[in-house]
Amino acid sequence: MKRLVLSIALLSSPLTAWADCASRHQQAMSCAEGMRWDAQANACVPVSTS
């Protein structure tokens, strides 16, 4: 039983990481025109023209 639980946990961890990564990339591409993705703020921010 322990082996089954461990196997499921090990097999599902790459899927969890992929899903997290995929959702972050999708957010980065959804900023409006004149905005860019700021990873530190975790949000779209205006593009500065200075």
Contacts in CASP RR format, 6 or more apart in sequence:
PFRMAT RR
TARGET T0000
AUTHOR 0000-0000-0000
METHOD contacts of the structure
MODEL  1
MKRLVLSIALLSSPLTAWADCASRHQQAMSCAEGMRWDAQANACVPVSTS
27 37 0 8 1.000
28 37 0 8 1.000
28 39 0 8 1.000
29 37 0 8 1.000
30 44 0 8 1.000
31 37 0 8 1.000
31 44 0 8 1.000
32 44 0 8 1.000
34 46 0 8 1.000
34 47 0 8 1.000
35 44 0 8 1.000
35 45 0 8 1.000
35 46 0 8 1.000
35 47 0 8 1.000
36 44 0 8 1.000
36 45 0 8 1.000
36 47 0 8 1.000
37 43 0 8 1.000
37 44 0 8 1.000
37 45 0 8 1.000
38 44 0 8 1.000
38 45 0 8 1.000
END
